[in-house]
Amino acid sequence: MLAALTLASMSLLAWASDSCPLTCQCFLNLTSIGCHKKGLYHIPELPEVTEELYISYNEIQQIPSRGLENLKVLDLTRNQLNVFLSGNPVWPSMPKLFKLLLRDNGLKSLQPGQFLNCPGLTLLDLSENQIEYLPAGFLRGLARLKMLFLNFNRIQMLEVGALGGAVSLTELHLIHNCIEEIQEGVFENSTALERLVLSNNRIQSLAEVSFRGAAGLQQLDLSGNQLVTARAEAFRAVTGLTHLNLKMNNLTSLPNDSFSALHLLQHLDLSNNQLSRLPEALLRGLTTLSELNLSDNLIDSLPIEVFRDLINLQVLDLFMNRLTSLPSDVFSNLTKLEELQLDSNQILELHPALFTKLKSLKNLYLYHNRLRHLPKGLFHKMSDLREIDLGDNHIRSLPHSVFHGLVRVNSLRLSHNRISYLHPDQFTNLIGLKELNLDGNHIGKLPTGLFSNLANLSTLDLDNNSLSDLSPDDFSWLIRLKGLRLSFNRIYNIPLNTFHPLRNLRRLLLKNNSLDGLRPQLFAALSKLRELNLDGNKLNHLQPGVFQGLKNLQKLSMKSNQLREIDLRVLKPLKRLNTVYLSGNMWDCTSAHLLHISCWVTTHRDEVGDEPTCFFHSQPANSQPLLRDHCTASAASSPLVLPLPTLAPLTVFLIAVSLS
């Protein structure tokens, strides 16, 4: 009987081996072994020198009592250790182990002193299990533990003693549990704790004693809970906080002194709540705050001194609120502000002095408001600006000097306004501009010299305007332009030299205009062009040479025009073409030119991005021979539609019939 027991126990031992286990991969002279997704039911024999074992995504149900003493890292993610841990209150001895990952093992409960035999642990990951509570003392003996992960479990309460023994714990992650309450005393002796993540739980309120004992806490994440308010007493035990995240709660109001004890706070996130007003003293004393997020609330007004003490603020986010106006001095103390987000409000006008003190501002976002005009000197003191977004407003005109002095601006977006006129000097001082968006306006003509100082511009968007013709000098100075969008205008005429200065252009979009023809050599200087879109025009004929010079063109789209035939010489210069779109035209199956192009389509089938078709239209009595016999009968009743690739063999057949 003794011999039988001894032999049976052998299966639980991971005896040392001198070679790499079968099916596993070994690295660094056998010190690191990977057995990921190998269908293993037990831990294989390991070389004595092995320090790291990654054996995740297997079907291991038990841990040997010997043979793993030298391990420093053990990853058992997604195995089946629930029964083993339930029946073995103490983990096997692994005195050198400092990282243990037990994610997704179906664990339902833990025992006091569970990891007593792993005194060197610094990281323990128990996430994605089914743990419902943390028993007092389950961390006993883990005096070196620094990081504990319990995310995605079913824990309902943090009870006193749950963290007992982990005196060095610096990070505790409890994301996506069912926690409703934090008992008094949970964090007693947790003076080393620096980061506490309690996001996506069910916490409805915080008591004065909730965090007592965690005096060293610096980062507290309570996002995604059910808090309706945040009172000052809840944070009095954690006055060293630098990061506080309260986003995605049910906050409807905040007392004046909510954050009065947090004099070291640097990041405060109150976004995605239901705040309709901010008390004037709410942020009083937060002189170290560098980032404040108030986006996605219901704020309709700002007290004039609400930001008074935020002298070190760098980022202020007020996106998606209900602001209609802003007090002229509301930002006057924010001299270090670098980013101001005011998108998606209902702001009707801006006071001329609103941004006067924001001398460090780099990014200003005013997209999707109700602005009708801009004061003349609105930006004149903001010489450090880099990005301005004024898109989706109701602006009809711009003071000609409104952007003067902004030599560092690299992006200006004026999309989707109602601008019909631009002064020739509108952009004169924007010498650093790289992106200019004017799409979605009512611009009918480009004034002479409008872009004369924009030598650094790389993207120009003029889509969806009312442009009817272009001047040869419109783009003369845009020597670094790479993308030009002119789609959805009314352009019917493009002079020969219009695009010649644009020698670095990569993308030219001209779709949905009124072009009925293109001059030969129009694109001759665009040797770097990669994409040309001519969809939705009225092109009925393309002359040989129209694409001359486009030696690097890769994508050409001519869908939905009025083309009936095309000379093969038109496409000959396009040596690097890899995608062409030809559908939506009335290709004439009887055209001699079309026979050649159909052969080209057949030969370059992989390059054709759609399925162009040709038509046999009704013809008079003196039709060409290609429409004799049964083709004539088909054409007389209705147009016959054919994919272009089939036209070549069909035409050869019809010629044979005609000659017989």
C-alpha positions in Angstrom: 0.0 0.0 0.0 2.8 2.4 0.9 4.5 1.7 -2.5 1.2 2.5 -4.3 0.8 5.7 -2.4 4.3 6.8 -3.2 3.9 6.0 -6.9 0.6 7.9 -7.0 2.2 11.0 -5.4 4.9 11.0 -8.0 2.4 12.5 -10.5 2.2 15.6 -8.4 5.9 16.3 -8.4 7.7 18.4 -11.1 11.1 16.7 -11.0 14.1 18.6 -12.4 15.1 17.8 -16.0 18.1 18.8 -18.0 16.2 19.4 -21.2 13.4 21.6 -22.5 9.9 20.0 -21.9 8.3 18.6 -25.0 5.8 21.0 -26.7 7.3 24.0 -24.8 9.7 26.6 -26.0 12.8 27.5 -24.0 14.8 30.7 -23.9 17.9 32.1 -22.2 19.6 28.8 -21.5 16.5 27.2 -20.1 15.9 29.9 -17.5 12.6 30.9 -19.3 10.0 28.4 -20.6 6.8 29.1 -22.5 4.0 26.5 -22.8 1.2 28.7 -24.0 -1.9 27.0 -25.4 -0.4 23.5 -25.5 -3.4 21.5 -24.1 -1.4 20.5 -21.0 -3.1 18.9 -18.0 -0.1 19.1 -15.7 3.1 21.1 -15.3 5.9 19.2 -17.1 9.3 18.4 -15.6 11.4 21.6 -15.5 15.2 22.1 -15.7 16.6 23.1 -12.3 17.8 26.4 -13.7 14.3 27.5 -14.8 13.2 30.8 -13.2 10.2 31.8 -15.4 7.3 29.6 -16.5 4.6 30.9 -18.8 2.0 28.1 -19.0 -1.2 30.1 -19.7 -4.3 28.9 -21.6 -4.0 25.2 -20.7 -6.1 22.8 -18.7 -3.9 22.4 -15.6 -6.0 21.5 -12.5 -3.3 21.0 -9.8 0.1 22.3 -8.8 2.9 19.9 -7.7 4.0 20.2 -4.1 7.7 20.1 -5.1 9.9 21.0 -8.0 9.0 24.7 -8.5 11.0 26.2 -5.7 13.4 28.1 -8.0 10.6 29.8 -10.0 10.5 33.6 -9.9 7.7 34.1 -12.4 4.7 31.8 -12.8 1.9 32.6 -15.3 -1.1 30.3 -15.0 -3.6 32.5 -16.7 -6.7 30.6 -17.9 -6.3 27.2 -16.5 -8.6 25.2 -14.1 -7.3 25.6 -10.6 -10.5 26.4 -8.8 -10.9 22.9 -7.2 -7.2 22.8 -6.3 -7.2 26.1 -4.4 -10.4 25.1 -2.6 -8.9 21.9 -1.4 -5.4 23.3 -0.6 -5.6 26.2 1.8 -1.9 27.0 1.3 -0.1 27.4 -2.0 2.9 25.1 -2.5 6.3 26.4 -1.4 7.8 28.8 -3.9 10.1 31.0 -1.8 11.7 32.8 -4.7 8.5 33.6 -6.6 7.8 37.3 -7.0 5.2 37.3 -9.8 2.1 35.0 -9.8 -0.7 35.3 -12.4 -3.9 33.3 -11.7 -6.2 35.2 -14.0 -9.3 33.4 -15.3 -9.1 30.1 -13.3 -12.7 30.0 -12.1 -11.6 30.8 -8.6 -14.6 31.3 -6.3 -13.0 31.7 -2.9 -9.7 32.4 -1.1 -8.4 31.1 2.2 -6.6 33.0 5.0 -2.9 32.6 4.5 -3.4 31.2 1.0 0.0 32.4 -0.3 1.9 32.1 3.0 4.6 29.9 1.2 5.3 32.7 -1.3 6.8 35.4 0.9 8.7 37.0 -2.0 5.6 37.9 -4.0 5.6 41.5 -5.3 2.8 41.0 -7.9 -0.3 38.9 -7.6 -3.0 38.8 -10.3 -6.4 37.2 -9.4 -8.4 39.0 -12.1 -11.2 37.5 -14.2 -12.3 35.0 -11.6 -15.5 34.5 -9.6 -14.3 35.7 -6.2 -17.2 37.2 -4.1 -15.3 38.3 -1.0 -11.8 38.8 0.3 -11.3 36.9 3.6 -9.3 38.6 6.4 -5.7 37.5 6.3 -5.7 36.0 2.8 -2.6 38.2 2.1 -0.9 37.2 5.4 2.8 36.7 5.0 3.0 38.8 1.8 5.0 41.7 3.4 6.7 42.4 0.0 3.6 42.5 -2.1 3.4 45.7 -4.1 0.7 45.1 -6.8 -2.6 43.3 -6.4 -5.0 42.8 -9.3 -8.6 41.7 -8.6 -10.3 43.1 -11.6 -13.4 41.5 -13.1 -14.5 39.5 -10.1 -17.8 39.6 -8.0 -16.5 41.2 -4.9 -19.4 43.1 -3.1 -17.7 44.6 -0.2 -14.2 45.6 1.1 -14.1 44.2 4.6 -11.8 45.0 7.5 -8.6 42.8 7.4 -8.8 42.0 3.7 -5.5 43.7 3.1 -3.9 42.6 6.4 -0.3 41.5 6.0 0.4 43.4 2.7 2.1 46.3 4.4 4.1 47.2 1.3 1.1 47.3 -1.1 1.4 50.3 -3.4 -1.2 49.4 -6.1 -4.7 47.8 -5.7 -6.9 47.3 -8.7 -10.5 46.3 -8.2 -12.0 47.3 -11.6 -15.4 45.8 -12.6 -16.6 44.2 -9.4 -19.9 44.7 -7.5 -18.5 46.8 -4.6 -21.2 48.9 -2.9 -19.5 49.7 0.4 -16.0 50.3 1.8 -16.0 49.3 5.4 -14.2 51.5 8.0 -10.7 50.2 8.6 -10.1 48.4 5.3 -7.1 50.6 4.6 -5.7 50.6 8.2 -1.9 50.2 7.9 -2.0 50.7 4.1 0.3 53.7 4.4 2.3 52.5 1.4 -0.7 52.4 -0.9 -0.2 54.9 -3.7 -2.8 53.9 -6.4 -6.3 52.6 -5.8 -8.5 51.7 -8.7 -12.2 51.2 -7.9 -13.7 52.0 -11.3 -16.9 50.4 -12.6 -18.3 49.2 -9.3 -21.6 50.2 -7.5 -20.4 52.7 -4.9 -23.1 55.2 -4.1 -21.5 57.2 -1.3 -18.2 57.8 0.4 -17.9 58.2 4.2 -15.3 60.2 6.1 -13.6 56.9 7.1 -13.7 55.2 3.7 -10.0 55.8 3.0 -8.7 56.2 6.5 -5.2 54.7 6.8 -4.2 55.2 3.2 -2.3 58.4 4.0 0.1 57.9 1.1 -2.5 57.5 -1.6 -1.7 59.6 -4.7 -4.1 58.2 -7.4 -7.7 57.4 -6.7 -10.0 56.1 -9.5 -13.7 56.0 -8.7 -15.0 56.3 -12.3 -18.0 54.4 -13.4 -19.7 54.2 -10.0 -23.0 55.6 -8.8 -21.9 58.6 -6.7 -24.3 61.5 -6.6 -22.0 63.9 -4.8 -18.5 64.1 -3.4 -18.1 65.7 0.0 -14.9 67.1 1.5 -14.8 64.7 4.4 -14.4 61.7 2.1 -11.0 63.0 1.0 -9.6 64.3 4.3 -7.7 61.1 5.0 -6.0 61.3 1.6 -4.7 64.8 1.3 -1.7 63.7 -0.8 -3.9 62.8 -3.8 -2.5 64.0 -7.1 -5.0 62.2 -9.4 -8.7 61.9 -8.7 -11.0 60.4 -11.3 -14.8 60.7 -10.8 -16.0 60.5 -14.3 -19.1 58.5 -15.3 -20.9 58.7 -12.0 -24.2 60.3 -11.2 -22.9 63.6 -9.8 -25.5 66.3 -10.0 -24.0 68.8 -7.6 -20.8 69.4 -5.6 -20.4 71.3 -2.4 -18.2 74.4 -2.4 -15.5 72.7 -0.4 -15.5 69.2 -2.1 -11.8 69.3 -2.9 -10.6 71.8 -0.3 -8.2 69.4 1.4 -6.5 68.3 -1.9 -3.9 70.9 -2.2 -1.5 68.6 -4.2 -4.1 67.6 -6.8 -2.8 67.7 -10.4 -5.5 65.8 -12.4 -9.2 66.0 -11.7 -11.7 64.3 -14.0 -15.4 65.1 -13.5 -16.5 64.2 -17.0 -19.6 62.3 -18.0 -21.7 63.4 -15.1 -24.9 65.5 -14.7 -23.4 68.7 -13.3 -25.4 71.7 -14.3 -23.5 74.3 -12.3 -20.1 74.8 -10.6 -20.0 76.6 -7.2 -17.6 79.6 -7.5 -15.4 78.2 -4.7 -15.4 74.6 -5.9 -11.8 74.7 -7.1 -10.4 77.1 -4.6 -6.9 76.3 -3.4 -6.1 73.9 -6.2 -3.0 75.8 -7.3 -1.1 72.7 -8.4 -3.9 71.4 -10.7 -2.6 70.9 -14.3 -5.6 69.1 -15.9 -9.3 69.6 -15.4 -11.9 67.6 -17.3 -15.5 68.8 -17.1 -16.6 67.4 -20.5 -20.0 65.8 -21.1 -22.0 67.5 -18.3 -24.9 69.9 -18.3 -23.1 73.1 -17.4 -24.8 76.1 -18.8 -22.8 78.9 -17.2 -19.5 79.5 -15.5 -19.0 81.7 -12.4 -16.5 84.5 -13.2 -13.9 83.3 -10.6 -14.4 79.6 -10.7 -10.9 79.0 -12.2 -9.3 81.8 -10.2 -6.8 79.7 -8.3 -5.8 77.3 -11.1 -2.6 79.2 -11.9 -0.8 76.0 -13.1 -3.6 74.6 -15.2 -2.5 73.3 -18.6 -5.5 71.5 -19.9 -9.2 72.6 -19.5 -11.9 70.4 -21.1 -15.4 71.8 -21.3 -16.5 69.7 -24.3 -20.2 68.8 -24.7 -21.8 71.1 -22.2 -24.6 73.7 -22.6 -22.6 76.9 -22.4 -24.1 79.8 -24.3 -21.7 82.6 -23.2 -18.4 83.0 -21.3 -17.6 85.8 -18.8 -14.8 88.0 -20.3 -12.4 87.4 -17.3 -13.2 83.7 -16.7 -9.9 82.5 -18.0 -7.8 85.5 -16.9 -5.7 83.6 -14.3 -4.9 80.7 -16.6 -1.6 82.0 -17.9 -0.1 78.5 -18.2 -3.1 77.0 -20.1 -2.0 75.1 -23.2 -5.2 73.4 -24.3 -8.8 74.8 -24.1 -11.6 72.5 -25.3 -14.9 74.2 -25.8 -16.3 72.0 -28.6 -20.0 71.1 -28.8 -21.5 73.8 -26.6 -24.0 76.5 -27.6 -21.7 79.6 -27.5 -23.2 82.5 -29.4 -20.4 85.0 -29.2 -16.9 85.6 -27.8 -15.8 88.7 -25.9 -12.8 90.4 -27.6 -10.8 90.1 -24.4 -11.8 86.5 -23.6 -8.4 85.0 -24.5 -6.2 87.9 -23.8 -4.3 86.4 -20.8 -3.9 82.9 -22.4 -0.4 83.6 -23.7 0.7 79.9 -23.4 -2.3 78.5 -25.2 -1.4 76.1 -28.0 -4.7 74.4 -28.9 -8.1 76.0 -29.0 -11.2 74.0 -29.9 -14.5 75.8 -30.6 -16.0 73.2 -33.0 -19.8 72.9 -33.1 -21.0 76.0 -31.4 -23.3 78.8 -32.7 -20.7 81.5 -33.4 -21.8 84.0 -36.1 -18.7 86.2 -36.1 -15.3 86.6 -34.5 -14.1 89.8 -32.9 -11.2 91.5 -34.7 -8.6 91.1 -32.0 -9.7 87.8 -30.5 -6.4 86.0 -31.1 -3.9 88.9 -31.1 -2.3 88.1 -27.8 -2.0 84.4 -28.5 1.3 84.2 -30.4 2.0 80.6 -29.2 -1.2 79.1 -30.8 -0.6 75.9 -32.8 -4.1 74.7 -33.6 -7.5 76.4 -34.0 -10.8 74.6 -34.7 -13.7 76.8 -35.5 -15.6 74.3 -37.6 -19.3 73.7 -37.6 -20.4 77.2 -36.5 -22.5 79.9 -38.2 -19.7 82.2 -39.2 -20.5 84.3 -42.3 -17.4 86.4 -42.6 -14.0 86.9 -40.9 -12.3 90.2 -40.0 -9.3 90.3 -42.4 -6.8 90.7 -39.6 -8.3 88.2 -37.2 -5.4 85.7 -37.7 -2.6 88.2 -37.9 0.4 87.5 -35.7 -0.3 83.7 -35.5 2.9 82.6 -37.1 3.1 79.3 -35.2 -0.4 78.0 -36.1 0.0 74.8 -38.0 -3.7 73.8 -38.2 -6.7 76.0 -38.9 -10.2 74.5 -39.3 -13.1 76.6 -40.6 -15.1 73.7 -42.0 -18.9 73.8 -42.2 -19.6 77.5 -41.6 -21.3 80.0 -43.9 -18.3 81.9 -45.2 -18.8 83.3 -48.7 -15.9 85.7 -48.9 -12.3 85.7 -47.8 -10.1 88.8 -47.8 -6.8 88.5 -49.9 -4.9 89.1 -46.6 -6.9 86.6 -44.6 -4.1 84.2 -44.0 -1.1 86.4 -44.6 0.6 85.9 -41.3 0.0 82.1 -41.0 3.4 81.3 -42.4 3.7 78.0 -40.3 0.3 76.7 -41.5 0.3 73.1 -42.6 -3.4 72.2 -42.6 -6.2 74.5 -43.8 -9.8 73.3 -43.8 -12.4 75.5 -45.6 -14.8 72.7 -46.7 -18.5 73.1 -46.3 -18.7 76.8 -46.8 -20.2 79.1 -49.5 -16.9 80.3 -51.1 -17.5 81.2 -54.8 -14.1 82.6 -55.7 -10.5 82.5 -54.3 -9.1 86.0 -54.1 -5.8 86.6 -55.8 -2.9 86.0 -53.4 -5.1 84.3 -50.7 -2.5 81.5 -50.2 0.6 83.6 -51.0 2.3 83.2 -47.7 1.4 79.5 -47.1 4.5 77.9 -48.4 4.4 75.3 -45.7 0.8 74.2 -46.3 0.6 70.4 -46.8 -3.2 69.9 -46.8 -5.9 72.2 -48.3 -9.6 71.2 -48.1 -12.0 73.2 -50.3 -14.7 70.5 -50.6 -18.4 71.5 -50.6 -18.1 75.1 -51.6 -19.4 77.1 -54.6 -16.3 77.4 -56.7 -17.0 77.5 -60.4 -13.7 78.1 -62.0 -10.0 78.3 -60.9 -7.4 80.8 -61.7 -3.9 79.8 -62.9 -2.4 81.6 -59.9 -4.7 80.2 -57.2 -2.2 77.7 -55.9 1.1 79.2 -57.1 2.7 79.4 -53.7 1.8 76.0 -52.3 5.0 74.3 -53.1 4.8 71.8 -50.3 1.1 70.9 -50.7 0.5 67.1 -50.6 -3.3 67.0 -50.4 -5.8 69.1 -52.3 -9.6 68.6 -52.1 -11.9 70.4 -54.5 -14.8 67.9 -54.6 -18.5 68.9 -54.5 -18.0 72.3 -56.1 -19.3 73.7 -59.4 -15.9 73.8 -61.2 -16.3 73.6 -65.0 -13.0 75.0 -66.1 -9.4 74.4 -64.9 -6.7 76.5 -66.7 -3.7 74.6 -68.0 -1.1 75.9 -65.4 -3.4 75.7 -62.4 -1.6 72.6 -60.8 1.9 73.1 -62.2 3.4 74.6 -59.0 2.1 71.7 -56.9 5.1 69.4 -57.6 4.8 67.6 -54.2 1.1 66.9 -54.5 0.1 63.3 -53.6 -3.7 63.4 -53.6 -6.0 65.5 -55.8 -9.8 65.1 -55.4 -12.1 66.7 -58.0 -15.2 64.6 -57.8 -18.7 65.9 -58.2 -18.0 69.0 -60.2 -19.1 70.1 -63.7 -16.0 69.3 -65.7 -16.8 68.1 -69.2 -13.2 68.0 -70.4 -9.6 68.2 -69.3 -6.8 69.9 -71.0 -3.8 67.8 -72.2 -0.8 68.3 -69.9 -3.1 69.6 -67.1 -1.4 67.3 -64.6 2.0 67.2 -66.3 3.9 68.6 -63.4 2.4 66.3 -60.8 5.0 63.5 -60.9 4.5 62.6 -57.3 0.7 62.3 -57.4 -0.6 59.0 -56.1 -4.4 59.4 -56.2 -6.6 61.3 -58.7 -10.4 61.3 -58.3 -12.6 62.6 -61.1 -15.9 60.8 -60.1 -19.3 62.4 -60.8 -18.3 65.0 -63.4 -19.5 65.4 -67.0 -16.5 64.1 -68.7 -17.4 62.8 -72.2 -14.0 62.6 -73.8 -10.4 62.2 -72.7 -7.6 63.3 -75.0 -4.3 61.4 -75.2 -1.8 63.2 -73.0 -4.3 64.3 -70.4 -2.5 62.1 -67.8 1.0 62.8 -69.1 3.5 63.2 -66.3 1.6 61.1 -63.8 4.3 58.4 -63.6 3.6 57.6 -59.9 -0.2 57.6 -60.0 -1.5 54.5 -58.2 -5.3 55.2 -57.9 -7.5 56.7 -60.6 -11.3 57.0 -60.3 -13.5 58.2 -63.1 -16.9 56.7 -62.0 -20.2 58.2 -63.0 -19.1 60.5 -65.9 -20.4 60.5 -69.5 -17.6 58.6 -71.1 -18.6 56.3 -74.0 -15.1 55.4 -75.2 -11.5 55.9 -74.3 -8.3 55.8 -76.3 -5.8 53.3 -74.9 -3.1 56.0 -75.2 -4.8 57.9 -72.4 -3.8 55.3 -69.8 -0.4 54.6 -71.3 1.6 57.1 -69.1 0.2 55.5 -65.9 3.0 53.0 -65.4 2.3 52.4 -61.6 -1.4 52.4 -61.7 -2.7 49.6 -59.4 -6.4 50.6 -59.0 -8.8 52.2 -61.5 -12.6 52.8 -61.3 -14.6 53.0 -64.5 -18.2 52.1 -63.6 -21.2 54.4 -64.0 -20.3 55.5 -67.5 -22.2 54.7 -70.7 -19.4 52.8 -72.4 -20.3 52.0 -76.0 -19.8 48.4 -76.9 -19.5 49.2 -80.6 -16.6 51.6 -80.2 -13.3 50.4 -81.8 -11.5 52.2 -79.0 -13.5 50.3 -76.4 -12.3 47.0 -77.8 -8.8 48.0 -76.8 -9.8 49.3 -73.4 -11.8 46.1 -72.8 -8.6 44.1 -73.6 -6.8 46.3 -71.1 -9.4 45.7 -68.5 -9.1 42.0 -69.0 -5.3 42.1 -68.8 -5.4 44.3 -65.8 -8.3 42.7 -64.0 -6.6 42.9 -60.6 -6.2 46.7 -61.0 -9.9 47.4 -61.8 -11.6 48.3 -58.6 -15.2 47.9 -59.9 -17.1 46.2 -62.8 -17.5 48.6 -65.7 -20.1 47.6 -68.3 -20.7 48.7 -71.9 -24.0 49.1 -73.7 -25.4 48.2 -77.2 -27.6 51.1 -77.9 -30.4 51.2 -80.5 -28.9 52.1 -83.9 -30.3 53.4 -87.3 -30.5 51.2 -90.4 -26.9 52.0 -91.6 -25.4 50.6 -88.4 -21.8 49.2 -88.3 -21.3 45.5 -89.0 -20.8 44.8 -85.3 -24.6 45.1 -84.7 -25.7 42.6 -87.4 -27.6 39.4 -86.8 -28.8 38.7 -83.2 -27.1 41.7 -81.7 -29.4 44.0 -83.8 -32.5 42.2 -82.5 -31.4 42.6 -78.9 -30.5 46.2 -79.3 -33.9 47.0 -80.9 -35.8 45.9 -77.8 -33.6 47.2 -75.1 -29.9 48.1 -74.4 -27.7 45.1 -73.9 -25.3 45.5 -71.0 -22.0 43.7 -70.9 -19.1 43.6 -68.5 -16.1 45.2 -70.3 -13.8 42.1 -69.8 -16.3 40.0 -71.9 -16.3 42.5 -74.7 -13.0 41.5 -76.4 -13.8 37.8 -77.0 -17.4 38.7 -77.9 -16.3 41.3 -80.5 -14.0 38.8 -82.1 -16.9 36.4 -82.4 -19.2 39.1 -83.9 -16.5 40.0 -86.5 -16.3 36.4 -87.6 -20.1 36.2 -87.9 -20.1 39.5 -89.9 -17.4 38.3 -92.3 -18.9 34.9 -93.0 
